[in-house]
Amino acid sequence: MEAEWTDEAIQRITTENTTLKQRVRQLTADNRTLDERLKAARSNLRFQDRRIADLETRLADGPDIRPGR
């Protein structure tokens, strides 16, 4: 289907296209930031899980291994 486009329609579509491209760039950057934060949170969680496991082991082994005793 061929249609003639008015200058106004071309301008409107061009403007909308530019806006959508900017939005895609912003969402991509936001996604990257959130992904980095998620990776950091997962890393912190793994560290905390290991720390808790270590503390649980120390508690299970008895009070003789506590620091300062």
PDB file of N, CA, C and O in Angstrom:
ATOM      1  N   MET A   1       0.844  -1.180   0.000  1.00  0.00           N
ATOM      2  CA  MET A   1       0.000   0.000   0.000  1.00  0.00           C
ATOM      3  C   MET A   1       0.889   1.242   0.000  1.00  0.00           C
ATOM      4  O   MET A   1       1.709   1.442   0.896  1.00  0.00           O
ATOM      5  N   GLU A   2       0.710   2.036  -0.986  1.00  0.00           N
ATOM      6  CA  GLU A   2       1.475   3.274  -1.057  1.00  0.00           C
ATOM      7  C   GLU A   2       0.572   4.432  -0.676  1.00  0.00           C
ATOM      8  O   GLU A   2      -0.587   4.514  -1.083  1.00  0.00           O
ATOM      9  N   ALA A   3       1.132   5.303   0.104  1.00  0.00           N
ATOM     10  CA  ALA A   3       0.383   6.487   0.510  1.00  0.00           C
ATOM     11  C   ALA A   3       1.332   7.664   0.533  1.00  0.00           C
ATOM     12  O   ALA A   3       2.530   7.521   0.777  1.00  0.00           O
ATOM     13  N   GLU A   4       0.782   8.800   0.278  1.00  0.00           N
ATOM     14  CA  GLU A   4       1.595  10.004   0.365  1.00  0.00           C
ATOM     15  C   GLU A   4       1.550  10.503   1.798  1.00  0.00           C
ATOM     16  O   GLU A   4       0.496  10.538   2.432  1.00  0.00           O
ATOM     17  N   TRP A   5       2.702  10.881   2.284  1.00  0.00           N
ATOM     18  CA  TRP A   5       2.810  11.368   3.652  1.00  0.00           C
ATOM     19  C   TRP A   5       2.910  12.897   3.625  1.00  0.00           C
ATOM     20  O   TRP A   5       3.623  13.476   2.805  1.00  0.00           O
ATOM     21  N   THR A   6       2.205  13.505   4.508  1.00  0.00           N
ATOM     22  CA  THR A   6       2.315  14.960   4.614  1.00  0.00           C
ATOM     23  C   THR A   6       3.570  15.285   5.413  1.00  0.00           C
ATOM     24  O   THR A   6       4.076  14.454   6.168  1.00  0.00           O
ATOM     25  N   ASP A   7       4.057  16.490   5.238  1.00  0.00           N
ATOM     26  CA  ASP A   7       5.224  16.923   6.008  1.00  0.00           C
ATOM     27  C   ASP A   7       4.926  16.845   7.502  1.00  0.00           C
ATOM     28  O   ASP A   7       5.795  16.495   8.300  1.00  0.00           O
ATOM     29  N   GLU A   8       3.714  17.168   7.863  1.00  0.00           N
ATOM     30  CA  GLU A   8       3.319  17.128   9.276  1.00  0.00           C
ATOM     31  C   GLU A   8       3.356  15.701   9.818  1.00  0.00           C
ATOM     32  O   GLU A   8       3.836  15.473  10.929  1.00  0.00           O
ATOM     33  N   ALA A   9       2.859  14.751   9.051  1.00  0.00           N
ATOM     34  CA  ALA A   9       2.865  13.346   9.479  1.00  0.00           C
ATOM     35  C   ALA A   9       4.294  12.827   9.594  1.00  0.00           C
ATOM     36  O   ALA A   9       4.630  12.117  10.542  1.00  0.00           O
ATOM     37  N   ILE A  10       5.131  13.186   8.625  1.00  0.00           N
ATOM     38  CA  ILE A  10       6.537  12.768   8.668  1.00  0.00           C
ATOM     39  C   ILE A  10       7.223  13.343   9.902  1.00  0.00           C
ATOM     40  O   ILE A  10       7.964  12.639  10.588  1.00  0.00           O
ATOM     41  N   GLN A  11       6.977  14.615  10.184  1.00  0.00           N
ATOM     42  CA  GLN A  11       7.583  15.258  11.350  1.00  0.00           C
ATOM     43  C   GLN A  11       7.114  14.591  12.642  1.00  0.00           C
ATOM     44  O   GLN A  11       7.908  14.344  13.550  1.00  0.00           O
ATOM     45  N   ARG A  12       5.817  14.305  12.710  1.00  0.00           N
ATOM     46  CA  ARG A  12       5.260  13.675  13.917  1.00  0.00           C
ATOM     47  C   ARG A  12       5.871  12.289  14.135  1.00  0.00           C
ATOM     48  O   ARG A  12       6.254  11.942  15.252  1.00  0.00           O
ATOM     49  N   ILE A  13       5.957  11.512  13.075  1.00  0.00           N
ATOM     50  CA  ILE A  13       6.513  10.156  13.181  1.00  0.00           C
ATOM     51  C   ILE A  13       8.000  10.209  13.511  1.00  0.00           C
ATOM     52  O   ILE A  13       8.491   9.409  14.306  1.00  0.00           O
ATOM     53  N   THR A  14       8.715  11.151  12.900  1.00  0.00           N
ATOM     54  CA  THR A  14      10.143  11.307  13.190  1.00  0.00           C
ATOM     55  C   THR A  14      10.359  11.676  14.654  1.00  0.00           C
ATOM     56  O   THR A  14      11.238  11.127  15.319  1.00  0.00           O
ATOM     57  N   THR A  15       9.558  12.603  15.145  1.00  0.00           N
ATOM     58  CA  THR A  15       9.659  13.021  16.543  1.00  0.00           C
ATOM     59  C   THR A  15       9.342  11.853  17.481  1.00  0.00           C
ATOM     60  O   THR A  15      10.045  11.631  18.467  1.00  0.00           O
ATOM     61  N   GLU A  16       8.288  11.119  17.168  1.00  0.00           N
ATOM     62  CA  GLU A  16       7.908   9.970  17.991  1.00  0.00           C
ATOM     63  C   GLU A  16       9.000   8.905  17.974  1.00  0.00           C
ATOM     64  O   GLU A  16       9.308   8.306  19.004  1.00  0.00           O
ATOM     65  N   ASN A  17       9.579   8.673  16.807  1.00  0.00           N
ATOM     66  CA  ASN A  17      10.659   7.694  16.673  1.00  0.00           C
ATOM     67  C   ASN A  17      11.862   8.105  17.523  1.00  0.00           C
ATOM     68  O   ASN A  17      12.455   7.273  18.210  1.00  0.00           O
ATOM     69  N   THR A  18      12.215   9.376  17.474  1.00  0.00           N
ATOM     70  CA  THR A  18      13.336   9.882  18.275  1.00  0.00           C
ATOM     71  C   THR A  18      13.052   9.712  19.762  1.00  0.00           C
ATOM     72  O   THR A  18      13.922   9.292  20.525  1.00  0.00           O
ATOM     73  N   THR A  19      11.827  10.042  20.168  1.00  0.00           N
ATOM     74  CA  THR A  19      11.436   9.889  21.572  1.00  0.00           C
ATOM     75  C   THR A  19      11.520   8.436  21.999  1.00  0.00           C
ATOM     76  O   THR A  19      12.018   8.136  23.084  1.00  0.00           O
ATOM     77  N   LEU A  20      11.040   7.534  21.162  1.00  0.00           N
ATOM     78  CA  LEU A  20      11.080   6.105  21.486  1.00  0.00           C
ATOM     79  C   LEU A  20      12.518   5.589  21.572  1.00  0.00           C
ATOM     80  O   LEU A  20      12.828   4.768  22.435  1.00  0.00           O
ATOM     81  N   LYS A  21      13.390   6.060  20.691  1.00  0.00           N
ATOM     82  CA  LYS A  21      14.795   5.649  20.744  1.00  0.00           C
ATOM     83  C   LYS A  21      15.447   6.124  22.041  1.00  0.00           C
ATOM     84  O   LYS A  21      16.215   5.390  22.661  1.00  0.00           O
ATOM     85  N   GLN A  22      15.136   7.356  22.447  1.00  0.00           N
ATOM     86  CA  GLN A  22      15.671   7.870  23.710  1.00  0.00           C
ATOM     87  C   GLN A  22      15.165   7.044  24.890  1.00  0.00           C
ATOM     88  O   GLN A  22      15.909   6.757  25.828  1.00  0.00           O
ATOM     89  N   ARG A  23      13.895   6.671  24.826  1.00  0.00           N
ATOM     90  CA  ARG A  23      13.302   5.860  25.898  1.00  0.00           C
ATOM     91  C   ARG A  23      13.960   4.478  25.963  1.00  0.00           C
ATOM     92  O   ARG A  23      14.221   3.961  27.049  1.00  0.00           O
ATOM     93  N   VAL A  24      14.223   3.893  24.810  1.00  0.00           N
ATOM     94  CA  VAL A  24      14.912   2.600  24.769  1.00  0.00           C
ATOM     95  C   VAL A  24      16.294   2.723  25.395  1.00  0.00           C
ATOM     96  O   VAL A  24      16.699   1.868  26.182  1.00  0.00           O
ATOM     97  N   ARG A  25      17.024   3.788  25.048  1.00  0.00           N
ATOM     98  CA  ARG A  25      18.355   4.003  25.636  1.00  0.00           C
ATOM     99  C   ARG A  25      18.266   4.142  27.148  1.00  0.00           C
ATOM    100  O   ARG A  25      19.075   3.570  27.877  1.00  0.00           O
ATOM    101  N   GLN A  26      17.273   4.910  27.622  1.00  0.00           N
ATOM    102  CA  GLN A  26      17.112   5.108  29.066  1.00  0.00           C
ATOM    103  C   GLN A  26      16.755   3.796  29.761  1.00  0.00           C
ATOM    104  O   GLN A  26      17.311   3.479  30.813  1.00  0.00           O
ATOM    105  N   LEU A  27      15.846   3.047  29.186  1.00  0.00           N
ATOM    106  CA  LEU A  27      15.454   1.768  29.789  1.00  0.00           C
ATOM    107  C   LEU A  27      16.609   0.773  29.777  1.00  0.00           C
ATOM    108  O   LEU A  27      16.760  -0.010  30.715  1.00  0.00           O
ATOM    109  N   THR A  28      17.424   0.794  28.729  1.00  0.00           N
ATOM    110  CA  THR A  28      18.593  -0.071  28.664  1.00  0.00           C
ATOM    111  C   THR A  28      19.580   0.288  29.774  1.00  0.00           C
ATOM    112  O   THR A  28      20.121  -0.594  30.441  1.00  0.00           O
ATOM    113  N   ALA A  29      19.809   1.577  29.964  1.00  0.00           N
ATOM    114  CA  ALA A  29      20.712   2.030  31.030  1.00  0.00           C
ATOM    115  C   ALA A  29      20.138   1.668  32.403  1.00  0.00           C
ATOM    116  O   ALA A  29      20.868   1.207  33.281  1.00  0.00           O
ATOM    117  N   ASP A  30      18.840   1.877  32.586  1.00  0.00           N
ATOM    118  CA  ASP A  30      18.204   1.519  33.856  1.00  0.00           C
ATOM    119  C   ASP A  30      18.323   0.021  34.112  1.00  0.00           C
ATOM    120  O   ASP A  30      18.601  -0.402  35.234  1.00  0.00           O
ATOM    121  N   ASN A  31      18.114  -0.769  33.083  1.00  0.00           N
ATOM    122  CA  ASN A  31      18.214  -2.222  33.217  1.00  0.00           C
ATOM    123  C   ASN A  31      19.629  -2.632  33.608  1.00  0.00           C
ATOM    124  O   ASN A  31      19.821  -3.502  34.457  1.00  0.00           O
ATOM    125  N   ARG A  32      20.617  -1.998  32.981  1.00  0.00           N
ATOM    126  CA  ARG A  32      22.008  -2.296  33.302  1.00  0.00           C
ATOM    127  C   ARG A  32      22.298  -1.965  34.762  1.00  0.00           C
ATOM    128  O   ARG A  32      22.940  -2.747  35.463  1.00  0.00           O
ATOM    129  N   THR A  33      21.826  -0.810  35.220  1.00  0.00           N
ATOM    130  CA  THR A  33      22.029  -0.400  36.613  1.00  0.00           C
ATOM    131  C   THR A  33      21.370  -1.384  37.570  1.00  0.00           C
ATOM    132  O   THR A  33      21.975  -1.791  38.562  1.00  0.00           O
ATOM    133  N   LEU A  34      20.143  -1.762  37.277  1.00  0.00           N
ATOM    134  CA  LEU A  34      19.433  -2.706  38.139  1.00  0.00           C
ATOM    135  C   LEU A  34      20.108  -4.072  38.131  1.00  0.00           C
ATOM    136  O   LEU A  34      20.154  -4.745  39.161  1.00  0.00           O
ATOM    137  N   ASP A  35      20.625  -4.484  36.991  1.00  0.00           N
ATOM    138  CA  ASP A  35      21.329  -5.757  36.906  1.00  0.00           C
ATOM    139  C   ASP A  35      22.591  -5.734  37.773  1.00  0.00           C
ATOM    140  O   ASP A  35      22.893  -6.707  38.464  1.00  0.00           O
ATOM    141  N   GLU A  36      23.318  -4.624  37.733  1.00  0.00           N
ATOM    142  CA  GLU A  36      24.518  -4.495  38.563  1.00  0.00           C
ATOM    143  C   GLU A  36      24.151  -4.528  40.044  1.00  0.00           C
ATOM    144  O   GLU A  36      24.840  -5.166  40.840  1.00  0.00           O
ATOM    145  N   ARG A  37      23.073  -3.846  40.417  1.00  0.00           N
ATOM    146  CA  ARG A  37      22.630  -3.854  41.808  1.00  0.00           C
ATOM    147  C   ARG A  37      22.200  -5.252  42.247  1.00  0.00           C
ATOM    148  O   ARG A  37      22.472  -5.667  43.373  1.00  0.00           O
ATOM    149  N   LEU A  38      21.529  -5.973  41.352  1.00  0.00           N
ATOM    150  CA  LEU A  38      21.107  -7.331  41.658  1.00  0.00           C
ATOM    151  C   LEU A  38      22.314  -8.243  41.864  1.00  0.00           C
ATOM    152  O   LEU A  38      22.335  -9.050  42.794  1.00  0.00           O
ATOM    153  N   LYS A  39      23.317  -8.115  41.000  1.00  0.00           N
ATOM    154  CA  LYS A  39      24.532  -8.918  41.151  1.00  0.00           C
ATOM    155  C   LYS A  39      25.222  -8.614  42.477  1.00  0.00           C
ATOM    156  O   LYS A  39      25.696  -9.526  43.155  1.00  0.00           O
ATOM    157  N   ALA A  40      25.279  -7.343  42.847  1.00  0.00           N
ATOM    158  CA  ALA A  40      25.898  -6.960  44.115  1.00  0.00           C
ATOM    159  C   ALA A  40      25.101  -7.512  45.297  1.00  0.00           C
ATOM    160  O   ALA A  40      25.684  -7.997  46.267  1.00  0.00           O
ATOM    161  N   ALA A  41      23.789  -7.442  45.219  1.00  0.00           N
ATOM    162  CA  ALA A  41      22.947  -7.963  46.296  1.00  0.00           C
ATOM    163  C   ALA A  41      23.120  -9.474  46.439  1.00  0.00           C
ATOM    164  O   ALA A  41      23.180  -9.993  47.554  1.00  0.00           O
ATOM    165  N   ARG A  42      23.199 -10.173  45.314  1.00  0.00           N
ATOM    166  CA  ARG A  42      23.409 -11.624  45.365  1.00  0.00           C
ATOM    167  C   ARG A  42      24.769 -11.960  45.969  1.00  0.00           C
ATOM    168  O   ARG A  42      24.894 -12.906  46.747  1.00  0.00           O
ATOM    169  N   SER A  43      25.775 -11.189  45.612  1.00  0.00           N
ATOM    170  CA  SER A  43      27.105 -11.397  46.171  1.00  0.00           C
ATOM    171  C   SER A  43      27.096 -11.177  47.682  1.00  0.00           C
ATOM    172  O   SER A  43      27.663 -11.968  48.436  1.00  0.00           O
ATOM    173  N   ASN A  44      26.450 -10.103  48.115  1.00  0.00           N
ATOM    174  CA  ASN A  44      26.340  -9.834  49.554  1.00  0.00           C
ATOM    175  C   ASN A  44      25.588 -10.946  50.269  1.00  0.00           C
ATOM    176  O   ASN A  44      25.953 -11.330  51.380  1.00  0.00           O
ATOM    177  N   LEU A  45      24.550 -11.457  49.645  1.00  0.00           N
ATOM    178  CA  LEU A  45      23.771 -12.534  50.244  1.00  0.00           C
ATOM    179  C   LEU A  45      24.617 -13.796  50.388  1.00  0.00           C
ATOM    180  O   LEU A  45      24.559 -14.468  51.417  1.00  0.00           O
ATOM    181  N   ARG A  46      25.401 -14.120  49.361  1.00  0.00           N
ATOM    182  CA  ARG A  46      26.284 -15.295  49.453  1.00  0.00           C
ATOM    183  C   ARG A  46      27.284 -15.120  50.600  1.00  0.00           C
ATOM    184  O   ARG A  46      27.546 -16.059  51.352  1.00  0.00           O
ATOM    185  N   PHE A  47      27.834 -13.921  50.724  1.00  0.00           N
ATOM    186  CA  PHE A  47      28.777 -13.657  51.809  1.00  0.00           C
ATOM    187  C   PHE A  47      28.088 -13.835  53.165  1.00  0.00           C
ATOM    188  O   PHE A  47      28.643 -14.461  54.068  1.00  0.00           O
ATOM    189  N   GLN A  48      26.891 -13.288  53.303  1.00  0.00           N
ATOM    190  CA  GLN A  48      26.158 -13.402  54.567  1.00  0.00           C
ATOM    191  C   GLN A  48      25.788 -14.855  54.863  1.00  0.00           C
ATOM    192  O   GLN A  48      25.849 -15.288  56.014  1.00  0.00           O
ATOM    193  N   ASP A  49      25.411 -15.599  53.845  1.00  0.00           N
ATOM    194  CA  ASP A  49      25.102 -17.022  54.038  1.00  0.00           C
ATOM    195  C   ASP A  49      26.317 -17.778  54.556  1.00  0.00           C
ATOM    196  O   ASP A  49      26.193 -18.603  55.461  1.00  0.00           O
ATOM    197  N   ARG A  50      27.485 -17.506  53.994  1.00  0.00           N
ATOM    198  CA  ARG A  50      28.709 -18.166  54.464  1.00  0.00           C
ATOM    199  C   ARG A  50      29.025 -17.746  55.901  1.00  0.00           C
ATOM    200  O   ARG A  50      29.439 -18.568  56.719  1.00  0.00           O
ATOM    201  N   ARG A  51      28.831 -16.485  56.194  1.00  0.00           N
ATOM    202  CA  ARG A  51      29.104 -15.990  57.558  1.00  0.00           C
ATOM    203  C   ARG A  51      28.163 -16.647  58.566  1.00  0.00           C
ATOM    204  O   ARG A  51      28.596 -17.051  59.645  1.00  0.00           O
ATOM    205  N   ILE A  52      26.893 -16.756  58.225  1.00  0.00           N
ATOM    206  CA  ILE A  52      25.919 -17.398  59.114  1.00  0.00           C
ATOM    207  C   ILE A  52      26.282 -18.864  59.315  1.00  0.00           C
ATOM    208  O   ILE A  52      26.243 -19.366  60.438  1.00  0.00           O
ATOM    209  N   ALA A  53      26.633 -19.551  58.236  1.00  0.00           N
ATOM    210  CA  ALA A  53      27.021 -20.960  58.350  1.00  0.00           C
ATOM    211  C   ALA A  53      28.233 -21.102  59.270  1.00  0.00           C
ATOM    212  O   ALA A  53      28.287 -22.021  60.088  1.00  0.00           O
ATOM    213  N   ASP A  54      29.199 -20.203  59.140  1.00  0.00           N
ATOM    214  CA  ASP A  54      30.377 -20.234  60.007  1.00  0.00           C
ATOM    215  C   ASP A  54      29.986 -20.014  61.467  1.00  0.00           C
ATOM    216  O   ASP A  54      30.463 -20.725  62.351  1.00  0.00           O
ATOM    217  N   LEU A  55      29.131 -19.045  61.721  1.00  0.00           N
ATOM    218  CA  LEU A  55      28.703 -18.775  63.093  1.00  0.00           C
ATOM    219  C   LEU A  55      27.890 -19.936  63.665  1.00  0.00           C
ATOM    220  O   LEU A  55      28.025 -20.266  64.843  1.00  0.00           O
ATOM    221  N   GLU A  56      27.051 -20.553  62.840  1.00  0.00           N
ATOM    222  CA  GLU A  56      26.284 -21.707  63.308  1.00  0.00           C
ATOM    223  C   GLU A  56      27.211 -22.860  63.671  1.00  0.00           C
ATOM    224  O   GLU A  56      26.982 -23.563  64.655  1.00  0.00           O
ATOM    225  N   THR A  57      28.253 -23.050  62.876  1.00  0.00           N
ATOM    226  CA  THR A  57      29.231 -24.104  63.169  1.00  0.00           C
ATOM    227  C   THR A  57      29.944 -23.822  64.482  1.00  0.00           C
ATOM    228  O   THR A  57      30.141 -24.724  65.296  1.00  0.00           O
ATOM    229  N   ARG A  58      30.324 -22.594  64.683  1.00  0.00           N
ATOM    230  CA  ARG A  58      31.004 -22.222  65.933  1.00  0.00           C
ATOM    231  C   ARG A  58      30.099 -22.443  67.144  1.00  0.00           C
ATOM    232  O   ARG A  58      30.545 -22.920  68.187  1.00  0.00           O
ATOM    233  N   LEU A  59      28.837 -22.092  66.991  1.00  0.00           N
ATOM    234  CA  LEU A  59      27.900 -22.301  68.091  1.00  0.00           C
ATOM    235  C   LEU A  59      27.685 -23.787  68.364  1.00  0.00           C
ATOM    236  O   LEU A  59      27.591 -24.199  69.520  1.00  0.00           O
ATOM    237  N   ALA A  60      27.607 -24.576  67.324  1.00  0.00           N
ATOM    238  CA  ALA A  60      27.378 -26.014  67.470  1.00  0.00           C
ATOM    239  C   ALA A  60      28.578 -26.700  68.104  1.00  0.00           C
ATOM    240  O   ALA A  60      28.420 -27.698  68.807  1.00  0.00           O
ATOM    241  N   ASP A  61      29.786 -26.173  67.861  1.00  0.00           N
ATOM    242  CA  ASP A  61      31.003 -26.780  68.423  1.00  0.00           C
ATOM    243  C   ASP A  61      31.166 -26.492  69.907  1.00  0.00           C
ATOM    244  O   ASP A  61      31.972 -27.141  70.574  1.00  0.00           O
ATOM    245  N   GLY A  62      30.435 -25.553  70.422  1.00  0.00           N
ATOM    246  CA  GLY A  62      30.491 -25.284  71.850  1.00  0.00           C
ATOM    247  C   GLY A  62      31.166 -23.974  72.176  1.00  0.00           C
ATOM    248  O   GLY A  62      31.766 -23.327  71.317  1.00  0.00           O
ATOM    249  N   PRO A  63      31.052 -23.592  73.449  1.00  0.00           N
ATOM    250  CA  PRO A  63      31.566 -22.280  73.877  1.00  0.00           C
ATOM    251  C   PRO A  63      33.091 -22.202  73.969  1.00  0.00           C
ATOM    252  O   PRO A  63      33.630 -21.101  74.083  1.00  0.00           O
ATOM    253  N   ASP A  64      33.805 -23.329  73.924  1.00  0.00           N
ATOM    254  CA  ASP A  64      35.258 -23.293  74.091  1.00  0.00           C
ATOM    255  C   ASP A  64      35.985 -22.606  72.948  1.00  0.00           C
ATOM    256  O   ASP A  64      37.127 -22.182  73.127  1.00  0.00           O
ATOM    257  N   ILE A  65      35.368 -22.480  71.782  1.00  0.00           N
ATOM    258  CA  ILE A  65      36.067 -21.887  70.638  1.00  0.00           C
ATOM    259  C   ILE A  65      35.723 -20.424  70.432  1.00  0.00           C
ATOM    260  O   ILE A  65      36.199 -19.808  69.478  1.00  0.00           O
ATOM    261  N   ARG A  66      34.913 -19.861  71.297  1.00  0.00           N
ATOM    262  CA  ARG A  66      34.572 -18.451  71.131  1.00  0.00           C
ATOM    263  C   ARG A  66      35.795 -17.577  71.367  1.00  0.00           C
ATOM    264  O   ARG A  66      36.601 -17.854  72.255  1.00  0.00           O
ATOM    265  N   PRO A  67      35.930 -16.537  70.584  1.00  0.00           N
ATOM    266  CA  PRO A  67      37.084 -15.632  70.773  1.00  0.00           C
ATOM    267  C   PRO A  67      37.047 -15.015  72.176  1.00  0.00           C
ATOM    268  O   PRO A  67      35.991 -14.630  72.678  1.00  0.00           O
ATOM    269  N   GLY A  68      38.237 -14.933  72.793  1.00  0.00           N
ATOM    270  CA  GLY A  68      38.338 -14.303  74.102  1.00  0.00           C
ATOM    271  C   GLY A  68      38.047 -15.242  75.247  1.00  0.00           C
ATOM    272  O   GLY A  68      37.980 -14.793  76.391  1.00  0.00           O
ATOM    273  N   ARG A  69      37.873 -16.506  74.999  1.00  0.00           N
ATOM    274  CA  ARG A  69      37.587 -17.488  76.068  1.00  0.00           C
ATOM    275  C   ARG A  69      38.706 -18.462  76.206  1.00  0.00           C
ATOM    276  O   ARG A  69      38.644 -19.357  77.049  1.00  0.00           O
TER     277      ARG A  69
END
